[in-house]
Amino acid sequence: MTSKSRRIILTTVLCILAVTVIGFIVNYIALQDVAKIEKQMFKYDIEFFWVGDLTPGISGLGKRLNRAEAGSLSEYNMPAENMQGYPAVVELMPDGRTKYKIINNDCLIVIYKAELTSSDLNVLYKCAIRNGIPVLVIGQRSSLAVAQKLGVSIPEDSGSFYYGAVGYKADPVNTDQIMLFDLCKEILRFTIRTFGYSISG
């Protein structure tokens, strides 16, 4: 191996290491930003029903984060039912009876990297149309499927979609973020602003 070849290999390795270190630093800073925004969210009464993968950093929301898997959406894990004029989730009791968990705070359904079935779409329809729960969808295929189910038209290349009481919007959040933590920040900021709260940072 010539000295020129060794220099090229060494330069390549050093560049890869530098990019990796920079990536770790940027992600660390972004994660700290996410934690600050999550702390702000605890001042507000916002609850999530999250379908699909979690974006990195979002798990800090604790009990405000209700998880559901694509392919299994129902009145037992989504606010698809109605009780006393409020959206509600059906809860099975150990004795086989059911009760209702009433949702009387701000609530957002987030779909992220999820392959939705026709049954899932029917449940989302009940949540959004009958109960007025806003929906934020991240991902092109899911965005188109949910928009079509809710009876609205969005561009086929839309990477995200929002449907709420005041209407709908294609690409409400930037899905082309380089770092996933930045996407998490986008979702949290969008949520806070959607419900009319102020956000700092």
Backbone hydrogen bonds in HBPLUS format (Angstrom, degrees):
<---DONOR---> <-ACCEPTOR-->    atom                        ^
c    i                          cat <-CA-CA->   ^        H-A-AA   ^      H-
h    n   atom  resd res      DA  || num        DHA   H-A  angle D-A-AA Bond
n    s   type  num  typ     dist DA aas  dist angle  dist       angle   num
A0006-ARG N   A0002-THR O   3.02 MM   4  6.40 158.0  2.07 150.0 156.1     1
A0007-ARG N   A0003-SER O   2.95 MM   4  6.14 154.4  2.02 143.6 150.3     2
A0008-ILE N   A0004-LYS O   3.01 MM   4  6.29 154.5  2.08 146.7 153.4     3
A0009-ILE N   A0005-SER O   2.95 MM   4  6.22 163.2  1.98 152.2 156.3     4
A0010-LEU N   A0006-ARG O   2.83 MM   4  5.99 165.7  1.85 151.7 156.2     5
A0011-THR N   A0007-ARG O   2.83 MM   4  5.93 159.6  1.87 146.9 152.9     6
A0012-THR N   A0008-ILE O   2.92 MM   4  6.10 157.4  1.97 146.9 153.2     7
A0013-VAL N   A0009-ILE O   2.92 MM   4  6.18 164.8  1.94 154.5 158.1     8
A0014-LEU N   A0010-LEU O   2.94 MM   4  6.12 164.1  1.96 150.7 155.2     9
A0015-CYS N   A0011-THR O   2.93 MM   4  6.13 152.5  2.01 146.2 153.7    10
A0016-ILE N   A0012-THR O   2.97 MM   4  6.24 160.0  2.01 151.9 157.0    11
A0017-LEU N   A0013-VAL O   2.92 MM   4  6.19 161.4  1.96 152.1 157.3    12
A0018-ALA N   A0014-LEU O   2.88 MM   4  6.05 156.7  1.94 145.4 152.1    13
A0019-VAL N   A0015-CYS O   2.92 MM   4  6.14 162.6  1.95 152.4 156.5    14
A0020-THR N   A0016-ILE O   2.95 MM   4  6.14 158.2  2.00 148.1 154.4    15
A0021-VAL N   A0017-LEU O   2.90 MM   4  6.12 165.9  1.92 154.0 157.2    16
A0022-ILE N   A0018-ALA O   2.93 MM   4  6.09 164.6  1.96 150.0 154.7    17
A0023-GLY N   A0019-VAL O   2.87 MM   4  6.01 155.4  1.93 145.0 152.3    18
A0024-PHE N   A0020-THR O   2.95 MM   4  6.27 156.3  2.01 150.7 156.4    19
A0025-ILE N   A0021-VAL O   2.99 MM   4  6.26 159.8  2.03 151.5 157.0    20
A0026-VAL N   A0022-ILE O   2.88 MM   4  6.11 167.4  1.90 156.9 159.9    21
A0027-ASN N   A0023-GLY O   2.92 MM   4  6.06 162.6  1.95 149.7 154.8    22
A0028-TYR N   A0024-PHE O   2.89 MM   4  6.03 152.9  1.96 144.8 152.6    23
A0029-ILE N   A0025-ILE O   2.97 MM   4  6.25 162.8  2.00 153.6 157.3    24
A0030-ALA N   A0026-VAL O   2.91 MM   4  6.12 160.4  1.95 148.2 154.3    25
A0031-LEU N   A0027-ASN O   2.82 MM   4  5.99 152.3  1.89 146.5 154.1    26
A0032-GLN N   A0028-TYR O   3.06 MM   4  6.36 149.5  2.15 145.2 152.8    27
A0033-ASP N   A0029-ILE O   3.05 MM   4  6.41 149.7  2.14 145.2 153.7    28
A0034-VAL N   A0030-ALA O   2.89 MM   4  6.23 153.0  1.96 149.5 157.1    29
A0035-ALA N   A0031-LEU O   3.00 MM   4  6.27 157.7  2.05 146.7 152.0    30
A0036-LYS N   A0032-GLN O   3.08 MM   4  6.39 150.7  2.17 143.5 150.9    31
A0037-ILE N   A0033-ASP O   3.02 MM   4  6.35 158.7  2.07 151.4 156.8    32
A0038-GLU N   A0034-VAL O   2.85 MM   4  6.11 158.4  1.90 154.4 161.0    33
A0039-LYS N   A0035-ALA O   3.05 MM   4  6.29 149.9  2.14 142.5 149.8    34
A0040-GLN N   A0036-LYS O   3.14 MM   4  6.51 149.1  2.24 142.2 150.2    35
A0040-GLN N   A0037-ILE O   3.06 MM   3  5.03 116.1  2.49  93.4 108.9    36
A0041-MET N   A0037-ILE O   2.96 MM   4  6.31 147.2  2.06 146.0 155.6    37
A0042-PHE N   A0038-GLU O   3.25 MM   4  6.61 138.1  2.44 143.2 152.5    38
A0043-LYS N   A0040-GLN O   2.99 MM   3  5.54 157.4  2.04 113.1 120.5    39
A0044-TYR N   A0041-MET O   2.90 MM   3  5.30 150.6  1.98 110.8 120.0    40
A0106-ASP N   A0045-ASP O   3.07 MM  61  6.00 131.0  2.32 172.2 172.6    41
A0047-GLU N   A0106-ASP O   2.83 MM  59  6.20 149.1  1.93 141.2 150.6    42
A0108-LEU N   A0047-GLU O   2.95 MM  61  6.44 153.1  2.03 160.6 169.4    43
A0048-PHE N   A0064-ARG O   2.76 MM  16  5.98 178.7  1.76 176.4 176.7    44
A0066-ASN N   A0048-PHE O   2.88 MM  18  5.90 165.6  1.91 143.7 148.3    45
A0049-PHE N   A0108-LEU O   2.95 MM  59  6.27 154.8  2.02 149.0 151.0    46
A0110-VAL N   A0049-PHE O   2.91 MM  61  6.24 157.3  1.96 146.1 152.2    47
A0050-TRP N   A0066-ASN O   2.71 MM  16  5.95 159.4  1.75 164.8 172.2    48
A0068-ALA N   A0050-TRP O   2.92 MM  18  6.11 139.9  2.08 164.4 160.0    49
A0051-VAL N   A0110-VAL O   2.77 MM  59  6.10 170.2  1.77 170.7 174.0    50
A0112-TYR N   A0051-VAL O   2.91 MM  61  6.28 168.1  1.93 173.0 176.6    51
A0053-ASP N   A0112-TYR O   3.02 MM  59  5.79 121.6  2.38 156.9 158.3    52
A0058-ILE N   A0055-THR O   3.16 MM   3  5.82 170.4  2.16 143.3 145.5    53
A0061-LEU N   A0058-ILE O   3.26 MM   3  6.30 158.1  2.31 130.7 131.6    54
A0062-GLY N   A0059-SER O   3.44 MM   3  6.30 174.5  2.44 123.2 123.5    55
A0064-ARG N   A0061-LEU O   3.16 MM   3  5.59 157.7  2.21 137.4 134.3    56
A0065-LEU N   A0062-GLY O   3.04 MM   3  5.74 160.9  2.08 123.3 126.7    57
A0072-SER N   A0069-GLU O   3.11 MM   3  5.75 148.8  2.21 139.6 140.6    58
A0077-ASN N   A0074-SER O   3.26 MM   3  5.72 161.1  2.29 110.6 115.5    59
A0078-MET N   A0074-SER O   3.04 MM   4  5.93 125.7  2.34 150.4 164.7    60
A0090-VAL N   A0075-GLU O   2.77 MM  15  5.66 160.9  1.81 158.6 158.3    61
A0080-ALA N   A0078-MET O   2.79 MM   2  5.53 137.2  1.98 107.7  94.4    62
A0081-GLU N   A0088-ALA O   3.14 MM   7  5.00 148.6  2.25 165.5 156.1    63
A0088-ALA N   A0081-GLU O   2.85 MM   7  5.00 144.5  1.98 131.6 128.9    64
A0083-MET N   A0086-TYR O   2.81 MM   3  5.27 163.5  1.83 155.0 159.4    65
A0086-TYR N   A0083-MET O   2.95 MM   3  5.27 164.0  1.98 114.8 120.0    66
A0103-ILE N   A0087-PRO O   2.82 MM  16  5.42 174.3  1.82 156.5 154.8    67
A0089-VAL N   A0101-LYS O   2.95 MM  12  5.09 155.3  2.01 136.7 142.9    68
A0101-LYS N   A0089-VAL O   2.78 MM  12  5.09 173.1  1.79 157.0 159.0    69
A0091-GLU N   A0099-LYS O   2.75 MM   8  5.25 169.2  1.76 160.3 159.3    70
A0099-LYS N   A0091-GLU O   2.88 MM   8  5.25 153.9  1.95 147.5 156.3    71
A0093-MET N   A0097-ARG O   2.73 MM   4  5.28 170.2  1.74 168.4 164.9    72
A0096-GLY N   A0093-MET O   2.93 MM   3  5.34 161.8  1.96 120.2 123.0    73
A0109-ILE N   A0134-PRO O   3.00 MM  25  6.28 174.2  2.00 157.0 158.9    74
A0136-LEU N   A0109-ILE O   2.76 MM  27  6.12 163.2  1.79 165.5 171.3    75
A0111-ILE N   A0136-LEU O   2.85 MM  25  6.29 157.5  1.90 155.8 162.0    76
A0138-ILE N   A0111-ILE O   2.73 MM  27  5.96 164.1  1.76 166.2 171.3    77
A0121-LEU N   A0117-THR O   3.01 MM   4  6.36 158.2  2.06 150.5 155.9    78
A0122-ASN N   A0118-SER O   3.05 MM   4  6.32 146.6  2.16 140.8 149.5    79
A0123-VAL N   A0119-SER O   3.10 MM   4  6.44 153.3  2.18 148.1 154.6    80
A0124-LEU N   A0120-ASP O   2.91 MM   4  6.25 162.3  1.94 155.0 160.1    81
A0125-TYR N   A0121-LEU O   2.90 MM   4  6.06 147.5  2.00 142.2 151.2    82
A0126-LYS N   A0122-ASN O   3.16 MM   4  6.49 154.9  2.23 144.0 149.0    83
A0127-CYS N   A0123-VAL O   3.02 MM   4  6.36 159.9  2.06 151.6 157.3    84
A0128-ALA N   A0124-LEU O   2.88 MM   4  6.05 168.2  1.89 155.1 157.6    85
A0129-ILE N   A0125-TYR O   2.77 MM   4  5.61 161.9  1.80 152.1 157.9    86
A0130-ARG N   A0126-LYS O   3.08 MM   4  5.01 126.7  2.38 113.7 128.7    87
A0131-ASN N   A0126-LYS O   3.11 MM   5  6.51 144.2  2.24 156.5 166.9    88
A0133-ILE N   A0127-CYS O   2.94 MM   6  5.49 170.1  1.95 141.6 139.0    89
A0135-VAL N   A0163-TYR O   2.82 MM  28  5.25 158.1  1.87 152.5 159.8    90
A0163-TYR N   A0135-VAL O   2.90 MM  28  5.25 156.2  1.95 151.5 158.5    91
A0137-VAL N   A0161-PHE O   2.77 MM  24  5.08 170.0  1.78 159.0 162.5    92
A0161-PHE N   A0137-VAL O   2.90 MM  24  5.08 145.4  2.02 143.1 149.2    93
A0139-GLY N   A0159-GLY O   2.77 MM  20  5.09 166.8  1.79 152.7 152.6    94
A0143-SER N   A0139-GLY O   2.89 MM   4  5.88 154.7  1.95 148.3 156.4    95
A0144-LEU N   A0140-GLN O   3.05 MM   4  6.29 165.8  2.07 155.0 157.6    96
A0145-ALA N   A0141-ARG O   3.00 MM   4  6.20 160.6  2.04 148.9 154.6    97
A0146-VAL N   A0142-SER O   2.90 MM   4  6.04 169.9  1.91 157.3 159.2    98
A0147-ALA N   A0143-SER O   2.95 MM   4  6.00 164.8  1.97 149.5 154.5    99
A0148-GLN N   A0144-LEU O   2.98 MM   4  6.05 162.5  2.01 145.8 150.7   100
A0149-LYS N   A0145-ALA O   3.03 MM   4  6.23 158.0  2.08 144.6 150.8   101
A0150-LEU N   A0146-VAL O   2.93 MM   4  6.17 149.1  2.03 150.3 158.7   102
A0152-VAL N   A0147-ALA O   2.94 MM   5  5.27 173.0  1.94 149.8 147.6   103
A0151-GLY N   A0148-GLN O   3.05 MM   3  5.01 156.4  2.11 101.4 108.2   104
A0158-SER N   A0155-PRO O   3.08 MM   3  5.52 157.7  2.13 121.9 121.8   105
A0171-ASP N   A0160-SER O   2.81 MM  11  4.53 166.1  1.82 131.0 126.1   106
A0162-TYR N   A0169-LYS O   2.88 MM   7  5.21 157.3  1.93 153.1 159.8   107
A0169-LYS N   A0162-TYR O   2.87 MM   7  5.21 150.4  1.96 144.5 149.6   108
A0164-GLY N   A0167-GLY O   2.79 MM   3  5.34 164.2  1.82 157.6 163.1   109
A0167-GLY N   A0164-GLY O   3.09 MM   3  5.34 165.5  2.11 113.6 116.9   110
A0182-ASP N   A0179-MET O   2.99 MM   3  5.36 134.2  2.20 105.5 117.7   111
A0183-LEU N   A0180-LEU O   3.03 MM   3  5.04 120.5  2.40  95.0 109.8   112
A0184-CYS N   A0180-LEU O   3.04 MM   4  6.43 153.0  2.11 148.4 155.8   113
A0185-LYS N   A0181-PHE O   2.99 MM   4  6.31 155.1  2.06 144.5 150.4   114
A0186-GLU N   A0182-ASP O   2.93 MM   4  6.20 154.4  2.00 144.7 151.9   115
A0187-ILE N   A0183-LEU O   2.96 MM   4  6.26 158.9  2.00 152.0 156.5   116
A0188-LEU N   A0184-CYS O   3.01 MM   4  6.28 165.7  2.03 154.6 158.0   117
A0189-ARG N   A0185-LYS O   2.88 MM   4  6.01 168.9  1.89 155.6 159.0   118
A0190-PHE N   A0186-GLU O   2.88 MM   4  5.95 161.8  1.92 147.9 153.8   119
A0191-THR N   A0187-ILE O   2.94 MM   4  6.11 155.9  2.00 146.5 153.0   120
A0192-ILE N   A0188-LEU O   3.03 MM   4  6.30 166.7  2.05 154.7 156.8   121
A0193-ARG N   A0189-ARG O   3.01 MM   4  6.21 169.1  2.02 155.5 158.5   122
A0194-THR N   A0190-PHE O   2.84 MM   4  5.91 150.3  1.93 146.6 155.7   123
A0195-PHE N   A0191-THR O   3.27 MM   4  6.53 149.5  2.37 150.0 155.2   124
A0197-TYR N   A0192-ILE O   3.05 MM   5  5.42 154.4  2.12 162.3 154.2   125
A0196-GLY N   A0193-ARG O   2.95 MM   3  4.98 159.0  1.99 106.6 111.5   126
